[in-house]
Amino acid sequence: MGTSKSYSASVKGQPQWGELSSEVTRNCTTAKIPTDNLRNITGKFVRVVGGSKRAGRGNSRIAGRSGIRNAKNIGRFLGSFSSNGGNLSEALKSIGLTDLKSKSAEDIINHLIEYCSGPVSTIDDSAAKEATRRLLEELAAGTETAEDLETSLKSTLDSESLEEVIIKYFSYYVLEHLSIMFYEKLVESKGKTECSSLFKQIKDFINSSLAEMNKTNSLDKIDWGGDDGDRVIKNIQEDVLKVFEDEN
């Protein structure tokens, strides 16, 4: 994970950074944070990264590009899993992951994290990789074997659309960027208990906000390696950021 200091260097001179930093620091408390304050934090974050359209379509130098890459790879794997009738082995083969029959669920998830993320060389890469880890570990919760994992993935995709899973990924992605920006610094200045409370409340606010988001992107029969996959993921990321956008 990066640090607040290293992150601020990439947005040096932006007045929006100071506004976001002040808002986050002011609300680092164990008390219940007003919804308007949480809305201000996420809204100012979207401003810092360049706005929903710029960052959502991968044109920001701060955030968005790695989010798109990882989300497309998550979509490619889960889309293949669905189109293969919930056959985990075939889905893994389709993305070049073989010889995993004897592997545990944890081994497979670790392979998938690396497949979706690739090399990490930027803060955006780090946020995208950690968001991918959190999503995949959530999908694999309570599993030990490949068979367990296959059953868990089937259950998830029976109850949630692939778009909903991708939106959940982006909720973690936003949270991870905020964590990289502020967590370490706030633990030092405010304390771990206060910092944990703040980020739990931010996470809950993000999740509740995105639960009301209109799901309008059909992900059936998407060519994840082509223009369609690129377009639909950029649409979803832009839509997610637009939920939090502060126009003021």
C-alpha positions as CSV (number, residue, x, y, z in Angstrom):
1,M,0.0,0.0,0.0
2,G,1.1,3.5,-0.7
3,T,1.2,6.4,1.8
4,S,-0.6,9.7,2.1
5,K,2.7,11.5,1.5
6,S,3.5,9.6,-1.8
7,Y,-0.1,10.0,-3.0
8,S,-0.2,13.8,-2.3
9,A,2.9,14.2,-4.5
10,S,0.9,13.1,-7.5
11,V,-1.8,15.8,-6.9
12,K,0.4,18.5,-5.7
13,G,-1.0,22.0,-6.2
14,Q,-4.6,20.8,-6.5
15,P,-6.8,22.8,-4.1
16,Q,-9.2,19.8,-4.2
17,W,-6.6,17.7,-2.4
18,G,-6.5,20.0,0.6
19,E,-10.3,20.1,0.7
20,L,-10.5,16.3,0.7
21,S,-7.7,15.9,3.2
22,S,-9.4,18.4,5.6
23,E,-12.8,16.7,5.2
24,V,-11.3,13.2,5.9
25,T,-9.2,14.3,8.9
26,R,-12.1,16.3,10.5
27,N,-14.3,13.2,10.3
28,C,-11.8,10.7,11.7
29,T,-13.7,9.9,14.8
30,T,-15.5,7.0,16.6
31,A,-18.7,9.0,16.5
32,K,-21.4,8.5,13.9
33,I,-20.5,10.6,10.9
34,P,-23.4,12.6,9.3
35,T,-24.4,11.3,5.9
36,D,-23.7,14.7,4.3
37,N,-20.1,14.5,5.6
38,L,-19.6,11.1,4.0
39,R,-21.1,12.4,0.8
40,N,-18.6,15.3,1.0
41,I,-15.7,12.9,1.3
42,T,-16.6,10.7,-1.6
43,G,-17.6,13.8,-3.7
44,K,-14.3,15.5,-3.1
45,F,-12.5,12.3,-3.9
46,V,-14.1,12.2,-7.3
47,R,-13.1,15.8,-7.9
48,V,-9.5,15.0,-6.9
49,V,-9.3,12.1,-9.5
50,G,-10.6,14.3,-12.2
51,G,-14.3,13.8,-12.2
52,S,-16.5,10.8,-13.2
53,K,-16.1,11.1,-16.9
54,R,-12.4,11.7,-17.0
55,A,-11.4,9.1,-14.4
56,G,-14.3,6.7,-15.4
57,R,-13.0,6.4,-18.9
58,G,-9.3,6.0,-17.9
59,N,-8.2,9.5,-18.7
60,S,-7.0,10.5,-15.3
61,R,-3.4,10.2,-14.2
62,I,-4.5,9.4,-10.7
63,A,-7.2,6.7,-10.8
64,G,-9.3,4.8,-13.3
65,R,-6.9,3.0,-15.7
66,S,-6.0,0.1,-13.5
67,G,-9.6,-0.1,-12.3
68,I,-10.7,-0.7,-15.9
69,R,-8.0,-3.3,-16.6
70,N,-8.8,-5.4,-13.5
71,A,-12.5,-5.1,-13.9
72,K,-12.3,-6.3,-17.5
73,N,-10.2,-9.3,-16.4
74,I,-12.7,-10.1,-13.6
75,G,-15.5,-9.9,-16.2
76,R,-13.6,-12.1,-18.6
77,F,-13.2,-14.8,-15.9
78,L,-16.7,-14.7,-14.4
79,G,-18.2,-14.3,-17.9
80,S,-16.4,-17.5,-19.0
81,F,-17.5,-19.2,-15.8
82,S,-21.2,-18.5,-16.6
83,S,-21.0,-19.3,-20.3
84,N,-19.3,-22.7,-19.4
85,G,-22.3,-23.6,-17.2
86,G,-20.5,-22.9,-14.0
87,N,-17.5,-25.2,-14.8
88,L,-14.5,-23.7,-12.9
89,S,-11.9,-25.8,-14.6
90,E,-13.1,-24.7,-18.1
91,A,-13.3,-21.1,-17.0
92,L,-9.7,-21.2,-15.7
93,K,-8.5,-22.8,-18.9
94,S,-10.2,-20.1,-20.9
95,I,-8.0,-17.4,-19.3
96,G,-4.8,-19.4,-19.4
97,L,-4.8,-20.9,-15.9
98,T,-4.2,-24.6,-16.1
99,D,-2.9,-27.4,-13.8
100,L,-4.9,-26.1,-10.9
101,K,-6.9,-29.2,-10.2
102,S,-4.9,-30.1,-7.1
103,K,-4.9,-26.5,-5.8
104,S,-6.9,-25.2,-2.9
105,A,-9.5,-22.5,-3.3
106,E,-6.9,-20.1,-1.8
107,D,-4.3,-21.1,-4.4
108,I,-6.8,-20.5,-7.2
109,I,-7.9,-17.1,-5.8
110,N,-4.2,-16.0,-5.5
111,H,-3.7,-17.0,-9.1
112,L,-6.8,-15.1,-10.2
113,I,-5.6,-12.0,-8.3
114,E,-2.3,-12.1,-10.2
115,Y,-4.1,-12.7,-13.5
116,C,-6.5,-9.8,-13.0
117,S,-3.9,-7.4,-11.8
118,G,-0.6,-8.0,-13.5
119,P,2.6,-6.2,-12.3
120,V,2.0,-3.5,-9.7
121,S,4.1,-0.3,-10.4
122,T,1.8,2.6,-9.5
123,I,-0.6,3.6,-6.7
124,D,-3.5,3.0,-9.0
125,D,-2.2,-0.6,-9.6
126,S,-2.0,-1.1,-5.9
127,A,-5.6,0.1,-5.3
128,A,-6.9,-2.1,-8.1
129,K,-5.1,-5.1,-7.0
130,E,-6.3,-4.8,-3.4
131,A,-9.8,-4.2,-4.6
132,T,-9.5,-7.4,-6.7
133,R,-8.2,-9.3,-3.7
134,R,-11.1,-8.1,-1.5
135,L,-13.7,-9.0,-4.1
136,L,-12.4,-12.5,-4.9
137,E,-11.8,-13.3,-1.3
138,E,-15.4,-12.3,-0.6
139,L,-16.6,-14.5,-3.4
140,A,-14.5,-17.4,-2.0
141,A,-15.4,-16.9,1.7
142,G,-15.7,-20.2,3.5
143,T,-14.3,-22.3,0.7
144,E,-11.4,-24.7,0.9
145,T,-11.4,-26.8,-2.3
146,A,-11.8,-26.0,-6.0
147,E,-15.2,-27.7,-5.7
148,D,-16.2,-25.5,-2.9
149,L,-15.2,-22.4,-4.9
150,E,-17.1,-23.6,-7.9
151,T,-20.3,-24.0,-5.8
152,S,-19.8,-20.5,-4.2
153,L,-19.3,-18.8,-7.5
154,K,-22.4,-20.5,-8.9
155,S,-24.4,-19.3,-5.9
156,T,-23.2,-15.7,-6.3
157,L,-24.0,-15.5,-10.0
158,D,-27.4,-17.1,-9.4
159,S,-28.3,-14.3,-6.9
160,E,-26.4,-11.4,-8.4
161,S,-25.9,-10.2,-11.9
162,L,-22.3,-9.9,-13.3
163,E,-22.8,-6.2,-13.4
164,E,-23.6,-6.1,-9.7
165,V,-20.4,-8.0,-9.0
166,I,-18.4,-5.5,-11.1
167,I,-20.0,-2.6,-9.3
168,K,-19.0,-4.3,-6.0
169,Y,-15.4,-4.4,-7.3
170,F,-15.5,-0.7,-8.0
171,S,-16.8,0.0,-4.5
172,Y,-13.7,-1.6,-3.1
173,Y,-11.6,0.3,-5.7
174,V,-12.8,3.7,-4.5
175,L,-12.3,2.6,-0.9
176,E,-8.8,1.4,-1.5
177,H,-7.8,4.7,-3.2
178,L,-9.1,6.6,-0.1
179,S,-7.2,4.1,2.2
180,I,-3.9,4.6,0.3
181,M,-4.4,8.4,0.5
182,F,-5.1,8.6,4.2
183,Y,-5.1,5.5,6.3
184,E,-1.5,5.3,7.5
185,K,-1.3,9.1,8.2
186,L,-4.6,9.0,10.1
187,V,-3.5,6.1,12.2
188,E,-0.5,8.0,13.3
189,S,-2.3,11.3,13.9
190,K,-5.7,10.1,15.2
191,G,-5.4,6.5,16.3
192,K,-6.3,3.1,14.8
193,T,-9.7,2.9,16.5
194,E,-10.8,6.3,15.1
195,C,-9.4,5.4,11.7
196,S,-11.1,2.0,11.5
197,S,-14.4,3.6,12.5
198,L,-14.0,6.3,9.7
199,F,-13.3,3.7,7.0
200,K,-16.0,1.4,8.1
201,Q,-18.5,4.2,7.8
202,I,-17.1,5.3,4.4
203,K,-17.4,1.7,3.2
204,D,-21.0,1.4,4.5
205,F,-21.9,4.7,2.8
206,I,-20.4,3.6,-0.5
207,N,-22.2,0.3,-0.4
208,S,-25.6,1.8,0.4
209,S,-25.2,4.5,-2.3
210,L,-24.3,1.9,-5.0
211,A,-27.1,-0.4,-3.9
212,E,-29.5,2.2,-5.3
213,M,-27.6,2.6,-8.6
214,N,-29.4,1.8,-11.8
215,K,-28.1,-1.4,-13.4
216,T,-28.4,-0.7,-17.1
217,N,-25.4,-2.5,-18.7
218,S,-26.1,-5.9,-20.2
219,L,-23.0,-8.1,-19.8
220,D,-24.4,-11.1,-21.7
221,K,-22.2,-12.3,-24.6
222,I,-19.6,-9.6,-24.1
223,D,-16.3,-9.9,-25.9
224,W,-14.2,-9.0,-22.9
225,G,-11.0,-8.8,-25.0
226,G,-12.5,-6.4,-27.5
227,D,-14.1,-3.0,-27.8
228,D,-17.4,-4.1,-26.1
229,G,-15.7,-5.2,-22.9
230,D,-13.7,-2.0,-22.8
231,R,-16.8,0.2,-23.4
232,V,-19.0,-1.5,-20.8
233,I,-16.4,-1.4,-18.0
234,K,-15.7,2.2,-18.7
235,N,-19.5,2.9,-18.6
236,I,-19.8,1.1,-15.2
237,Q,-16.8,2.9,-13.7
238,E,-18.1,6.2,-14.9
239,D,-21.6,5.5,-13.5
240,V,-20.2,4.4,-10.1
241,L,-18.1,7.6,-9.8
242,K,-21.1,9.7,-11.0
243,V,-23.1,8.4,-8.0
244,F,-20.6,10.3,-5.7
245,E,-19.8,13.3,-7.9
246,D,-20.0,16.6,-6.1
247,E,-20.8,19.4,-8.6
248,N,-20.3,22.2,-6.1
